């Protein structure tokens, strides 16, 4: 920031902080002029946030939102590393409100040492419609369990039928936690393709995977291989996971049968 830019930004920040009417014409004029200062105003605004009142904070966030861009994004990331809680909150608000930057930069920010990952994840969730399932999956695999779970929640919210092949293709991966999240996401799609893929996991050597698969199948309707499910439940060693199907009906051979109406069971 040049000397004169610094002076101008500081003067406008002081004008906004001293205003008694954050929505008044004079304050809005100062906000517009501070935006016009450009990226050089970001540091002055961030420095003012810790002591700003509610009205001034809203005005400063409006300025920051207008200054977010691909070029200024690193400045905001530094704020998420070095800033106070109020600075971090203001940056989160600005990044959530703006779409003037490539969303992949948020995923890349998760690898920044010392950054407030919960804040970045909140912004990612707010900007979820700008992401694809594949790029979120790729990012999730590199994260620790808490961050991985947060990204998979977003994946679960944006996944649609077009995402099914991508999810099925990854359900046999090496990361068991990621596989469980994928199984839970696939359970939303009650299609033959998904049912077949899930039933193929009933022989998985990992008890966690078998348990997640049984739970997913119990939430779905349609024909399943009862004998395979029962064997998988027995292998899991948890009788509570076994589907409560009446397989002993006379004249009803073992094999593929529809899942029971769980609501009807509760009424018996």
N, C-alpha and C positions, 0 to 999 in steps of 0.2 A: 504494500500500500504506500503510495507517495505521501509526502508530507501534507500537501494541500488536500488530498483526498481524505486523509486521516482527520484533519481539522474539520472539514465539511461534515463527515460522517458523525464525529463526536458532537458537533453542534446540533445536528438533526436528532440524534439520540436524546440529547438533553432536552430538546424542545418537546419530544414525544413524552418523555418521562414526567415533565412538569405540567403536562396538560391535565385539566380537570374533566375533559370530555373526550374520551378516546374515539368516539364516533363523530366528533365535530368536524367541521370543514377545515379548520386550521390543522388539526391532527392528521386528517386524511391527506392534506396537502403535504405535510412533512413526511408522511409514509411514502407517498409517491415520489418525492424528491430523494428520499433515502434509497428507494429502489433504483432510481436513476444513477445514483453513485456507482452502482454495479457491484461486482465481487469484492471490491475494496471495503464495502460496508459490512461484510459478514462478521469480521472479527470484532468490530465495535458493537454490533448487535448482540453477539454471543456474550461479550463481556458485560453487557447491561442486563442480561436476563436474570442472574442470581438475585438481584435486588429490586427487580421490577414488580410493580403491583399488577393486579389482574388485568386492568385495562391496558396498561403499557405492554404487558406480555402478549396480549392478543394482537396489538399493533406490530410488535416486533416479529411475531410468528408470521404475520401477513407479509412483512418485508422479506423474511427468510424464504417463505414459499415462492415468492416472486424471483428469488435469486438462485434457486436450485437449478442446476444444469449439469450436463456431463462434465463440463470443465470445473465447476465449483464443488462437485460431489466429494472429492478428497478432503476439502475443508470441513465439510459436515462430518465426515468419518473421523477426522481428528478430534472434533468436538465430542463424538461418542466415546472416544478413548480418554480424553483429558478433562472433559467438562464435568461440572457439578450436576447433581440430579435435575435441577431446574433447566440447565442448559441441554441436557440429554432429552428431557421432556419436550422442550421447544423444538429441537431438531426432529424428534419423532413426529411431532405435529406437522411440521413443514414437509417432511418427506412423505407423510401419509397423504397430504393434501395435493402435492404436486405430481404430475406425470411427465415432467420435463427432463427426464433422465432415463437411460436404459435400465430396465428392471434387473438385468443380469448383474449389474454392479452391486445390488444388495446381496446376492448370493456370494459374490466374491468377497464382500465385506466381512462375511462370517469367518473368514480365515485370518482376519486382521488381529494380531496379538493385542490383548487388553481391551478390545472393543466390547461395548454393552450388547452382548448377543440377544438377550431378551428384547431389547429395543429394536434391533434389526429384524428379529422374527416377527414382532408386532407389525412393523411396516410391511414386511413380506405378506403377512396375512391380509393386511388392508389393501394391498396391491395384487391380490391373488389372481384376478382376472387377466393380468398381464403376463402370467407365466404359463408354460406348458408343462404337462406331467413329466415328460422326459427330462427336462432340465432340473426340475425339482427333485426327481429321483436321483439323478447324478450328484446333486449337492447333498442330499440326505445321507448317502452312503459314506461321506467323508466326515460326518459330524458325530459328536458324542451322543449318548442315549437321549438326554433331555432335548437337545436341539433336533436330533433325528425325529423324535416323536412329534415335535412341533411342526416340522416340515411335512411329515406324513399326515398330520391333521389337515394341512392345507391341500395336500394331494387328494385326500379323501373328499374334500369339498369341491374340488374342481374336476375330478375324474368323471368322464362320461363314457358312453359305450365305445367311442372311438379309441379310448385309452385301454380297453380290455386286452388287445394283443400285446401291448407294451408291458402291462402288468403281469400277464400270464408268462411272458418271456423271462421275467425276472423272479418268478416265484420259486425257482429252483436254485437261486443264488447261494452264496456261501455265508452270508450274514443272516443268522437266525432271527435277530430282532427285526431287521428289515423285512424278512419273509413274513413274519407274523403281521406286520403292518399292512403288507400287500394283500395277504389273505383276508384281513378284515375289510380292506377296501373292495376286494373282489366280491365279498359277500353281499354288497349292495346290488349286484347285477345278477338277477335270477335268470340266467340263460343256460342252455345246454352246454355251450362252450366252457363257461365258468364252472358248471357242475362237474363236467368231465375233468377239468384241470384240478379241481379241489379233491375229487375222489382219488386222483392219482397220487395225492400227498398222504393218503391214509396209511401207506406203507413206509413213510419216511422214517429213518432211524431216530430222528430227533423227537423226543416226547413233546417238546414245546410246539413243534409244527403240527404234530398229530392232534394235540389238544385244540389248537387254534382252528384247525380244519374241521374238527367235529363241531365246534361251536358255530363256525360259519355255515356248515351244512344244515344245522338245526334251525337256522334263521331263514332258510330258503325253502321254496316249494318245488315240487317236481320229483321225477323218479330218481332214486338213488339205489346203489347196491347195498342192501341191508346187511348181508353177511359180511361184506368188507367193512362197513361201519362198526358192526359189533366187534369184529376181530380187532380193529384199530382201538376201540374203546378199552377192550381188555388189555391190549398191549400198553396203553397209557396208564393202566393201573388206577384209574379213577372212575368208579362206577357211576358217579354223578354225571360224567360226560356221556354215558351211554344213552342213545336215543330210546325213548320209552315206546317203541313200536310193538304192537301186538302181532308178533310173527307167527303165533301158534294157531291162527284161525284155521279151522278145518277147510280143506279144499283150496287153501291158498298156498301155492308153492313158494319156496324161497326165491329170492331174485330181486328184481327192481320193483319197488313199490313207492307210491307217493309218500312224502313226509306227512305226519298227522297234523291236524289242525290243533296247534298248541292252545289256542283260545278255547277250543272245545274241551280239551283235557282239563283245563282249569274249572270247567263248569260241571265236570263229573263228580 
